[in-house]
Amino acid sequence: MAAEQVRASHILIKHKGSRRRASWKDPEGRVISATTREDAVRQILALREEIVTGKARFEDLAARFSDCNSAKRGGDLGPFGRGQMQKPFEEATFALEVGEISDTVDTDSGVHIILRTG
């Protein structure tokens, strides 16, 4: 990978404050429009707990629950450099060690947890 590039996977839970209130699993945005940010945080923290306690694999939960199209790849976003993602997402990813999972990260897209993979 080029200098200053990272690779990461994420799980995104959208909520009614998200800039796009639709996703591959909720094309009409009905669930997303009824989800508060607090609900999204609660949901993402529950998923994070399952991953860190070894009850579930990140990729499997991403494929089932993430509102991002990357769910089809187990949450994998591939490599990216600075300036390519929303600032809070970028900063959180670059701060992680490889193999580390972030706490909740808020962006205009919704609430994320990020797994740095490279």
ZIBEL-V785653 format. One record per pair of residues at least 4 apart in sequence whose C-alpha atoms are under 8 Angstrom apart, sorted by the first residue. I is the first residue (numbers start at 1). J is the second residue. D is the distance in whole Angstrom. If there is no record, write none. Layout:
i=I j=J d=D
i=I j=J d=D
This chain:
i=1 j=5 d=6
i=1 j=6 d=8
i=1 j=79 d=7
i=4 j=81 d=6
i=4 j=82 d=7
i=5 j=79 d=6
i=5 j=80 d=5
i=5 j=81 d=4
i=5 j=82 d=7
i=6 j=79 d=5
i=6 j=80 d=6
i=6 j=81 d=6
i=6 j=93 d=8
i=6 j=94 d=7
i=6 j=116 d=7
i=6 j=117 d=8
i=6 j=118 d=5
i=7 j=77 d=7
i=7 j=78 d=5
i=7 j=79 d=4
i=7 j=80 d=6
i=7 j=116 d=6
i=7 j=117 d=5
i=7 j=118 d=5
i=8 j=76 d=6
i=8 j=77 d=6
i=8 j=78 d=6
i=8 j=79 d=7
i=8 j=93 d=7
i=8 j=114 d=7
i=8 j=115 d=6
i=8 j=116 d=4
i=8 j=117 d=5
i=8 j=118 d=7
i=9 j=74 d=7
i=9 j=75 d=5
i=9 j=76 d=4
i=9 j=77 d=5
i=9 j=78 d=7
i=9 j=114 d=6
i=9 j=115 d=5
i=9 j=116 d=6
i=9 j=117 d=7
i=10 j=62 d=7
i=10 j=66 d=8
i=10 j=75 d=5
i=10 j=76 d=7
i=10 j=77 d=7
i=10 j=112 d=6
i=10 j=113 d=6
i=10 j=114 d=4
i=10 j=115 d=6
i=11 j=44 d=8
i=11 j=61 d=8
i=11 j=62 d=5
i=11 j=65 d=7
i=11 j=66 d=5
i=11 j=67 d=7
i=11 j=68 d=7
i=11 j=71 d=8
i=11 j=75 d=6
i=11 j=112 d=5
i=11 j=113 d=5
i=11 j=114 d=7
i=12 j=44 d=8
i=12 j=65 d=8
i=12 j=66 d=5
i=12 j=67 d=5
i=12 j=68 d=6
i=12 j=109 d=8
i=12 j=110 d=6
i=12 j=111 d=6
i=12 j=112 d=4
i=12 j=113 d=7
i=13 j=40 d=6
i=13 j=41 d=8
i=13 j=43 d=8
i=13 j=44 d=7
i=13 j=65 d=8
i=13 j=66 d=6
i=13 j=67 d=6
i=13 j=110 d=6
i=13 j=111 d=5
i=13 j=112 d=6
i=14 j=18 d=6
i=14 j=21 d=7
i=14 j=32 d=6
i=14 j=35 d=8
i=14 j=40 d=7
i=14 j=67 d=6
i=14 j=109 d=6
i=14 j=110 d=4
i=14 j=111 d=6
i=15 j=21 d=7
i=15 j=32 d=5
i=15 j=33 d=6
i=15 j=34 d=7
i=15 j=35 d=5
i=15 j=36 d=5
i=15 j=37 d=6
i=15 j=39 d=8
i=15 j=40 d=6
i=15 j=110 d=6
i=15 j=111 d=8
i=16 j=21 d=6
i=16 j=32 d=6
i=16 j=33 d=4
i=16 j=34 d=6
i=16 j=35 d=6
i=16 j=36 d=6
i=16 j=37 d=7
i=17 j=21 d=8
i=17 j=36 d=8
i=17 j=37 d=7
i=17 j=108 d=8
i=17 j=110 d=7
i=18 j=108 d=6
i=18 j=109 d=5
i=18 j=110 d=5
i=19 j=108 d=6
i=19 j=109 d=6
i=19 j=110 d=8
i=20 j=109 d=7
i=21 j=29 d=5
i=21 j=32 d=6
i=21 j=33 d=6
i=22 j=26 d=6
i=22 j=27 d=5
i=22 j=28 d=6
i=22 j=29 d=4
i=22 j=30 d=8
i=22 j=32 d=7
i=23 j=27 d=5
i=23 j=28 d=8
i=23 j=29 d=7
i=23 j=67 d=5
i=23 j=68 d=7
i=23 j=69 d=8
i=24 j=67 d=7
i=24 j=68 d=7
i=24 j=69 d=6
i=25 j=67 d=7
i=26 j=30 d=7
i=26 j=31 d=7
i=26 j=32 d=7
i=26 j=67 d=8
i=29 j=33 d=6
i=30 j=34 d=6
i=31 j=35 d=6
i=35 j=39 d=6
i=35 j=40 d=7
i=36 j=40 d=6
i=37 j=41 d=6
i=37 j=110 d=8
i=37 j=111 d=8
i=38 j=42 d=6
i=39 j=43 d=6
i=40 j=44 d=6
i=40 j=110 d=8
i=40 j=111 d=6
i=41 j=45 d=6
i=41 j=104 d=7
i=41 j=111 d=6
i=42 j=46 d=6
i=43 j=47 d=6
i=44 j=48 d=6
i=44 j=104 d=7
i=44 j=111 d=7
i=44 j=112 d=7
i=44 j=113 d=7
i=45 j=49 d=6
i=45 j=104 d=7
i=46 j=50 d=6
i=47 j=51 d=6
i=47 j=61 d=7
i=48 j=52 d=6
i=48 j=113 d=7
i=49 j=53 d=6
i=50 j=54 d=6
i=50 j=55 d=5
i=50 j=56 d=5
i=50 j=57 d=8
i=51 j=55 d=6
i=51 j=56 d=5
i=51 j=57 d=6
i=51 j=58 d=6
i=56 j=60 d=7
i=56 j=61 d=7
i=57 j=61 d=6
i=58 j=62 d=6
i=58 j=74 d=7
i=59 j=63 d=6
i=59 j=71 d=8
i=59 j=73 d=8
i=59 j=74 d=4
i=59 j=75 d=6
i=60 j=64 d=6
i=60 j=74 d=6
i=61 j=65 d=6
i=61 j=66 d=7
i=61 j=74 d=8
i=62 j=66 d=5
i=62 j=71 d=5
i=62 j=74 d=5
i=62 j=75 d=5
i=63 j=70 d=8
i=63 j=71 d=4
i=63 j=72 d=6
i=63 j=73 d=7
i=63 j=74 d=5
i=63 j=75 d=7
i=64 j=71 d=7
i=65 j=71 d=8
i=66 j=70 d=8
i=66 j=71 d=6
i=66 j=75 d=7
i=67 j=71 d=7
i=68 j=75 d=8
i=69 j=75 d=8
i=70 j=74 d=7
i=70 j=75 d=5
i=70 j=76 d=6
i=70 j=77 d=6
i=71 j=75 d=5
i=71 j=76 d=7
i=79 j=118 d=8
i=80 j=84 d=7
i=80 j=85 d=8
i=82 j=90 d=7
i=83 j=87 d=7
i=83 j=90 d=8
i=84 j=90 d=8
i=85 j=89 d=6
i=85 j=90 d=6
i=86 j=90 d=6
i=86 j=107 d=7
i=86 j=108 d=8
i=87 j=91 d=6
i=88 j=92 d=6
i=88 j=105 d=7
i=88 j=106 d=7
i=88 j=107 d=6
i=89 j=93 d=6
i=89 j=105 d=7
i=89 j=106 d=8
i=89 j=107 d=7
i=90 j=94 d=6
i=91 j=95 d=6
i=92 j=96 d=7
i=92 j=102 d=7
i=92 j=105 d=7
i=92 j=114 d=8
i=93 j=102 d=8
i=93 j=114 d=7
i=93 j=115 d=8
i=93 j=116 d=6
i=96 j=100 d=6
i=96 j=101 d=7
i=96 j=102 d=7
i=96 j=116 d=6
i=97 j=116 d=7
i=98 j=115 d=8
i=98 j=116 d=5
i=98 j=117 d=5
i=98 j=118 d=6
i=99 j=115 d=6
i=99 j=116 d=6
i=99 j=117 d=6
i=99 j=118 d=8
i=100 j=115 d=6
i=100 j=116 d=6
i=101 j=113 d=7
i=101 j=114 d=6
i=101 j=115 d=4
i=101 j=116 d=7
i=102 j=113 d=6
i=102 j=114 d=5
i=102 j=115 d=7
i=103 j=113 d=6
i=103 j=114 d=8
i=104 j=111 d=6
i=104 j=112 d=6
i=104 j=113 d=5
i=105 j=111 d=6
i=105 j=112 d=5
i=105 j=113 d=6
i=105 j=114 d=8
i=106 j=110 d=6
i=106 j=111 d=5
i=106 j=112 d=6
i=107 j=111 d=6
i=107 j=112 d=8
